[in-house]
Amino acid sequence: MTAYVEKPPHVHPTRMRHIPDEDLPELGRTWRWRAPVPAGMPADAADDLIGIEVDFLDKGHGRSRLYGFHYLRWMTPLIAAYSETGDQRYADTWERLFLQWYADRDRVEGDWPGLDVVWYSLGVCARGMYVTHALHVFGTALGEQCRREMLKTVIGGARWSAEEHDEFRHGNWQFATVCELLHLARVFADLPEAGSWAEVALARIHEHLERDVRADGGHHERSPGYHGMCLDALKRAAAVEPTLAAHPRYPLMHDWLAALTTSGGWVPHLQDSGVVWPVDVEPLTGPVNLEASGYAVLRGGGFHTVINYGPYVGHELEPHSHHAALDFVIEGWGVPLAWEGGGPPSYDDPGYYDWFQATRAHNTLLVPGQEYVEDRRASCDLFQIFPDKQVFEGHHHGYEQRHDRRIVFVPDPGYWVISDRIGTEAIWQLHGLSPWRRHGDGFVTEKGPGLLAVPLEAPDEVLHGNGPARIPDPEARTAEYGEIHTLGLRRADGRFTVGLFPFRDQPPTIPDGWTVHADRR
């Protein structure tokens, strides 16, 4: 018996999969294009698609990437290029590729049990956005058959979405899909079923705003990238249904991003997220505790620290939560100082489980020989702001023994004192952007901006490692993959107190009295 990821298959042969020509609305009708343009790919990649040969059945894309390939986002440079130039070559290329996709789509097979490559929520949602936009931009530059099959794709997908999402379920799949369903209901408002699409979509959107967006504005899954995806979808829905913008959770979703946005203009790649560059979001200027989401933000003196103490969150297919708690990232001068593995280039990446999601890619304690459990029961025990310092205390039960962590941030002159206690041998981990070397009683990254890490008690052993991570570039507003470097301090008693001192170019002088903030419990 197949365990379906979504509802059992309900793709009607003529209402959804192969809609007869006579059941389509007139091609010459003027549609109500009102929503923001979806985030496709830039026009400068369009010329690479002219003449390209594509095998839509090829599993070589990868188990997960095959699904994303059928979103058709990779074809969107043709839309952007035609919009800018009116060059018929781009319309002709879109037509050739789309007709091929339409002819091949019923033969596509994926390797996720119980999940159709074409008829699943995110695929239907994405194609609804991109194909509708393409219909609007290309217009009669496309042949009649192509436009008919594009309309069939969008309308059949909307019908499927309305049936698939007739009741609430958590997660970004449904949230994004019903937002696009509402958009399509308004664009194709003259269709007899558009009213029922809107009814289903509005009911689910309101449920997501109440049940899937946390009280602090964060999306249920605690991942900035998927939060942003849901917010962008909600913006499209609000453009055709302005009452949605009046919901109190709508501005809170923007505020959540503002709380996590660094002075460099980016949000760290927490959980399975990529680095997010919010648009029209001003970073907050002070510390904040996002209690409902489980993120504490320490901020001041030009530095930004995010501490993760939230839960492990489930998902339709695979959770986007990582196997770490009380881990942290630090930004200063617009760049990462303490960093983590973050999200992978693809969920097919061979290092997805043993690096990106694994405890060893995070700035927290690693316990040799123990598996980290999902039900970690992480908690913030103290979040307190003083005139001269900011203090976080928390604990979790991801290991057999309770792990307690205390982080004291002193904004002026700018340093952190991190104290950890766990009743077993452990490795204290910190990842920087360059390799670590000895420096006096501590360890320093070879390049600046960076950190000097000074343990109060000498470790029994010093370990080093490395792994991939996106590195944000504030000037280019990109985050290409580079390498981060691990400093591991092992102690048999599982007790650590480490001072972290930032520097731009040369290792800093350690402030007098920094140990007054050390936790002596």
C-alpha positions in Angstrom: 0.0 0.0 0.0 1.5 3.4 -1.1 1.9 6.0 1.6 1.1 9.2 -0.1 2.8 12.4 0.8 -0.3 14.5 -0.1 -3.8 13.2 -0.8 -4.2 10.1 -2.9 -4.1 10.8 -6.7 -7.1 12.8 -7.8 -6.0 14.0 -11.3 -9.2 14.0 -13.3 -8.5 12.9 -16.9 -10.6 15.7 -18.6 -11.1 18.4 -15.9 -7.4 18.6 -15.1 -5.0 16.5 -17.1 -6.3 16.9 -20.6 -8.9 19.6 -20.8 -10.8 19.6 -24.1 -10.3 22.7 -26.3 -14.1 23.4 -26.3 -14.0 23.7 -22.4 -11.4 26.5 -22.5 -12.3 30.2 -22.2 -11.6 32.3 -25.3 -8.0 33.0 -26.0 -8.6 36.6 -27.0 -10.1 37.5 -23.6 -8.5 40.3 -21.6 -7.4 38.8 -18.3 -7.1 40.7 -15.0 -3.3 40.7 -14.5 -2.9 42.5 -11.2 -0.5 40.5 -9.0 3.3 41.3 -8.6 5.6 39.6 -11.1 6.8 36.3 -9.7 10.5 35.9 -8.9 11.7 34.3 -12.1 15.3 34.3 -13.4 17.0 37.3 -15.1 16.9 38.0 -18.8 20.6 37.7 -19.2 20.3 33.9 -19.2 17.8 33.8 -22.0 20.3 33.4 -24.9 21.6 30.2 -23.4 18.2 28.6 -23.8 17.9 29.3 -27.6 18.5 26.1 -29.3 18.9 24.1 -26.1 17.7 20.4 -26.2 15.9 19.2 -23.1 15.0 15.7 -21.9 12.1 16.3 -19.5 12.1 12.6 -18.5 15.8 12.6 -17.5 16.3 11.5 -13.9 19.8 12.8 -14.0 18.6 16.0 -12.5 18.4 14.2 -9.2 15.7 12.9 -7.0 14.6 16.2 -5.6 15.8 18.5 -8.4 13.7 16.6 -10.9 10.6 18.1 -9.2 12.1 21.6 -9.2 13.0 21.2 -12.9 9.3 20.8 -13.7 8.4 24.1 -12.0 9.8 25.6 -15.3 11.4 28.5 -13.5 14.6 27.8 -15.5 12.6 28.9 -18.6 11.6 32.3 -17.1 14.6 34.2 -18.6 12.8 33.9 -21.9 9.8 35.8 -20.4 12.1 38.6 -19.0 14.1 38.9 -22.2 11.0 39.1 -24.4 9.5 41.7 -22.1 12.6 43.8 -22.4 13.3 43.4 -26.2 10.2 42.0 -27.9 12.6 39.7 -29.8 10.5 36.8 -31.3 13.3 34.3 -30.8 12.5 34.2 -27.1 8.8 33.6 -27.7 9.6 30.9 -30.2 12.0 29.2 -27.8 9.4 29.3 -25.0 6.8 27.8 -27.3 9.1 25.0 -28.5 10.1 24.0 -24.9 6.7 24.4 -23.4 5.0 22.2 -26.1 7.6 19.6 -25.5 7.0 19.7 -21.8 3.3 19.4 -22.2 3.7 16.4 -24.5 6.1 14.7 -22.1 4.6 15.5 -18.7 2.4 12.4 -18.4 5.4 10.2 -18.8 7.6 11.8 -16.1 8.4 9.5 -13.1 10.0 10.5 -9.9 11.7 8.6 -7.1 9.8 10.0 -4.1 7.3 7.3 -3.2 3.7 8.7 -3.3 4.6 12.1 -4.8 3.8 12.9 -8.4 6.5 15.0 -10.1 3.9 17.2 -12.0 0.8 17.0 -9.9 2.0 18.1 -6.5 1.5 21.3 -4.6 4.7 23.3 -5.2 4.9 22.2 -8.8 1.3 23.2 -9.6 1.9 26.5 -7.6 5.1 27.5 -9.4 3.8 26.7 -12.9 0.6 28.6 -12.1 2.8 31.7 -11.4 5.2 31.4 -14.3 2.9 30.2 -17.0 0.3 32.8 -16.2 3.0 35.5 -16.3 4.2 34.1 -19.7 0.6 34.2 -21.1 0.4 37.9 -20.2 3.9 38.8 -21.5 4.1 36.8 -24.7 0.4 37.1 -25.7 -0.1 36.5 -29.4 3.7 36.1 -30.0 2.9 32.5 -29.1 0.9 30.2 -31.4 -2.6 29.2 -30.6 -1.8 25.6 -29.6 0.8 26.8 -27.2 -1.5 29.3 -25.5 -4.2 26.7 -25.3 -1.9 24.2 -23.6 -0.6 26.9 -21.2 -4.2 27.7 -20.3 -5.0 24.1 -19.7 -1.9 23.8 -17.5 -3.0 26.7 -15.3 -6.7 25.9 -15.1 -6.2 22.2 -14.6 -3.7 23.0 -11.8 -6.1 25.4 -10.1 -8.8 22.7 -10.2 -6.4 20.2 -8.7 -5.2 22.7 -6.0 -8.8 23.4 -4.9 -9.5 19.7 -4.4 -6.1 19.0 -2.8 -6.4 21.8 -0.2 -9.9 21.4 0.9 -8.7 21.2 4.6 -5.9 22.8 6.5 -2.4 21.3 6.9 0.8 22.9 8.2 3.7 23.8 6.0 4.9 26.0 3.2 3.5 23.7 0.4 -0.1 24.5 1.2 0.4 28.1 2.2 2.1 29.1 -1.0 -0.2 27.0 -3.2 -3.5 28.5 -1.9 -2.1 32.0 -2.2 -1.5 31.3 -5.9 -4.9 29.7 -6.2 -6.5 32.9 -5.0 -4.5 34.9 -7.5 -5.7 32.6 -10.3 -9.2 32.8 -9.1 -9.0 36.6 -9.5 -7.2 36.5 -12.9 -9.7 34.0 -14.3 -12.7 35.5 -12.4 -15.1 34.8 -15.3 -14.7 31.0 -15.1 -17.7 29.4 -13.4 -15.5 27.7 -10.7 -13.4 30.8 -9.9 -15.6 31.7 -7.0 -15.2 28.2 -5.4 -11.4 28.5 -5.9 -11.4 31.8 -4.1 -13.5 30.4 -1.3 -11.2 27.5 -0.7 -8.1 29.7 -1.0 -9.3 32.4 1.4 -10.3 29.8 4.0 -6.9 28.2 3.9 -4.9 31.5 3.8 -6.7 32.7 7.0 -6.1 29.4 8.7 -2.4 29.7 7.8 -2.2 33.2 9.2 -3.7 32.0 12.4 -2.2 28.5 12.8 0.9 28.4 10.6 2.4 31.8 11.3 3.6 32.1 14.9 2.7 34.8 17.3 6.0 36.7 16.6 5.3 36.6 12.8 7.6 33.7 11.9 6.5 30.9 9.7 5.9 27.5 11.4 9.0 25.9 10.0 11.4 28.5 11.4 13.4 28.8 8.1 13.9 32.3 6.8 14.0 31.1 3.2 10.6 29.3 3.4 9.2 32.2 5.5 10.2 34.5 2.6 8.6 32.2 0.1 5.3 32.2 2.0 5.4 35.9 2.5 6.0 36.5 -1.2 3.1 34.2 -2.0 1.0 36.1 0.5 1.9 39.4 -1.1 0.7 38.1 -4.5 -2.6 37.1 -2.8 -2.9 40.4 -1.0 -2.5 42.3 -4.3 -5.7 40.7 -5.6 -7.4 40.6 -2.1 -6.4 43.7 -0.2 -8.2 42.7 3.0 -5.4 40.1 3.6 -3.0 43.0 4.1 -5.1 44.1 7.1 -4.6 40.9 8.9 -2.3 41.5 12.0 0.0 38.6 11.1 0.8 40.2 7.7 3.0 43.1 9.1 4.4 40.7 11.8 5.8 38.5 9.0 7.8 41.5 7.8 8.8 42.4 11.4 10.1 38.9 11.8 12.5 39.3 8.9 13.5 42.8 10.2 14.4 41.2 13.6 16.8 38.7 11.9 18.2 41.1 9.3 21.9 42.0 9.9 23.5 45.4 9.3 24.8 43.9 6.0 21.2 43.6 4.8 20.9 39.8 4.9 19.2 37.2 7.1 21.4 34.2 8.2 20.8 30.8 6.5 19.1 29.2 9.6 17.8 25.6 9.3 17.4 24.6 5.6 17.3 28.2 4.4 19.6 30.0 2.0 20.9 33.5 2.9 17.9 35.8 2.5 18.1 39.4 1.2 14.8 41.0 2.2 13.4 43.8 0.1 12.1 47.0 1.8 13.0 45.7 5.3 14.9 47.9 7.7 16.9 45.9 10.3 15.9 46.4 13.9 18.4 48.4 16.0 18.2 46.5 19.4 18.0 43.0 20.8 14.8 41.0 20.6 13.6 37.6 21.7 11.4 35.9 19.1 9.9 33.5 21.7 7.3 31.9 19.5 9.9 31.0 16.9 12.8 30.2 19.3 15.4 32.7 18.1 17.1 35.2 20.4 18.8 38.1 18.8 21.6 40.0 20.6 22.5 43.3 18.9 24.6 46.4 19.5 27.9 48.0 18.7 27.6 47.0 15.0 27.3 43.3 15.9 24.4 40.9 15.4 24.0 37.4 17.1 21.2 34.9 16.5 20.8 32.1 18.9 18.6 29.1 18.0 16.6 27.5 20.8 13.5 26.4 18.9 11.9 23.1 18.2 12.5 20.5 15.6 9.5 21.0 13.1 8.0 18.3 10.9 7.1 18.7 7.2 5.1 16.9 4.5 8.2 15.3 3.0 11.3 16.0 5.0 11.8 18.4 8.0 13.7 21.6 7.3 15.0 21.7 10.9 18.6 20.9 11.7 20.0 18.7 14.4 21.3 21.4 16.7 20.1 23.7 19.5 21.6 26.6 21.3 23.8 27.1 18.3 24.5 30.7 17.2 25.8 32.8 14.3 27.5 36.2 14.6 27.8 39.0 12.1 29.9 42.1 12.3 30.9 44.7 9.7 28.4 43.2 7.3 30.0 39.8 7.1 29.8 36.5 9.1 32.3 36.1 12.0 30.9 32.9 13.4 29.0 30.9 10.7 27.4 27.5 10.1 26.6 25.1 7.3 23.1 26.4 6.6 21.0 25.0 3.7 22.4 22.8 0.9 22.7 23.6 -2.8 20.2 20.8 -3.3 18.4 18.3 -1.2 20.2 15.7 -3.4 23.5 16.9 -2.1 25.5 14.0 -0.7 26.4 16.1 2.3 22.8 17.1 3.2 22.4 14.7 6.1 26.0 14.3 7.4 27.0 18.0 7.1 24.3 20.6 6.4 21.7 19.1 8.8 24.2 17.5 11.2 25.2 18.8 14.6 28.8 19.1 13.5 28.0 21.9 11.0 26.7 24.1 13.9 28.2 26.2 16.7 27.2 24.1 19.6 28.4 21.1 21.6 29.0 17.8 19.9 28.9 14.7 22.1 31.0 11.9 20.6 29.2 8.6 20.3 25.7 10.0 20.9 23.0 10.6 18.4 21.2 13.9 18.6 17.4 13.3 19.1 14.7 15.4 17.4 12.7 15.9 20.5 15.3 18.2 22.0 13.0 20.2 24.3 15.1 23.4 23.9 14.2 26.4 26.0 15.2 29.9 26.8 15.7 30.3 30.5 16.8 33.9 30.6 16.9 36.8 28.1 17.9 40.0 29.9 19.2 43.3 28.7 21.4 45.4 31.0 23.0 48.8 30.2 26.4 47.2 29.6 25.5 43.7 28.4 22.9 41.3 27.0 22.4 37.9 28.5 20.9 34.7 27.1 20.6 31.4 29.0 19.0 28.2 27.7 19.1 24.5 27.8 18.1 21.5 25.7 17.8 17.7 25.9 19.1 16.6 22.5 21.6 14.4 24.2 21.3 11.9 27.0 22.6 14.7 29.3 21.1 18.2 29.6 23.1 20.9 27.9 23.1 24.3 29.5 24.5 27.4 27.6 25.0 31.0 28.7 25.9 33.7 26.2 26.9 37.2 27.5 27.3 39.9 24.8 29.1 43.1 25.7 28.4 45.6 22.9 31.1 48.0 24.0 33.9 47.2 23.1 32.2 44.2 21.5 32.8 40.6 22.7 31.0 37.5 23.8 31.6 35.1 26.7 30.0 31.7 26.1 29.7 29.1 28.9 28.6 25.5 28.4 27.9 22.6 30.8 27.0 19.1 30.0 27.6 16.0 32.1 29.8 14.1 29.7 32.8 14.5 27.4 32.0 17.0 24.6 33.5 19.0 21.8 32.9 22.8 21.8 32.5 23.9 18.1 33.0 27.2 16.4 33.1 27.8 12.6 34.9 30.7 11.0 35.6 31.9 7.4 39.3 31.0 7.5 41.4 28.4 9.2 42.2 28.7 12.9 45.8 29.0 14.3 47.2 29.3 17.8 47.5 32.8 19.2 48.7 33.1 22.8 46.3 31.2 25.0 43.6 31.1 22.3 42.9 30.5 18.6 42.4 33.0 15.9 41.1 32.9 12.3 43.9 33.5 9.8 42.1 36.3 8.1 39.9 39.2 9.1 37.3 40.1 9.7 37.3 37.2 12.1 37.4 36.1 15.7 39.9 35.4 18.5 38.6 32.5 20.7 40.1 32.3 24.2 39.1 29.3 26.4 39.2 30.0 30.1 40.1 26.4 30.8 42.6 24.6 28.5 41.0 21.9 26.3 42.2 18.3 26.4 42.4 18.3 22.6 42.1 20.7 19.7 40.4 19.5 16.6 40.0 21.1 13.1 37.8 20.5 10.2 36.0 22.3 7.3 32.9 22.1 5.2 30.8 24.1 2.6 28.5 27.0 3.4 27.0 30.0 1.6 29.1 33.1 2.3 27.1 36.4 2.0 28.6 39.2 0.0 26.8 42.5 1.0 28.1 44.5 -2.0 27.0 41.9 -4.6 24.0 40.8 -2.6 24.9 37.2 -3.3 25.9 34.2 -1.2 28.0 31.8 -3.2 29.3 28.6 -1.6 32.7 28.7 0.0 34.4 26.9 2.9 34.0 27.4 6.6 36.6 26.1 9.1 35.9 24.3 12.4 37.6 24.9 15.7 36.8 22.0 18.1 37.8 22.1 21.8 37.4 18.7 23.5 37.1 18.4 27.3 36.3 15.2 29.2 34.3 17.1 31.8 32.0 18.8 29.3 32.6 22.3 30.9 33.6 25.2 28.7 34.0 29.0 29.0 35.2 30.7 25.9 35.6 34.4 25.1 35.1 35.6 21.5 36.8 38.8 20.5 36.1 40.2 17.0 38.7 42.0 14.8 38.9 43.6 11.3 42.5 43.1 10.4 44.7 42.0 13.3 43.9 40.0 16.4 42.6 42.3 19.1 43.8 43.0 22.6 41.7 41.1 25.0 39.7 43.5 27.3 40.6 43.5 30.9 38.0 41.9 33.2 36.3 39.9 30.5 36.2 36.8 32.8 33.8 38.6 35.1 31.1 37.4 32.7 32.2 33.8 32.9 29.6 31.4 34.3 31.1 29.6 37.2 28.2 27.2 37.9 
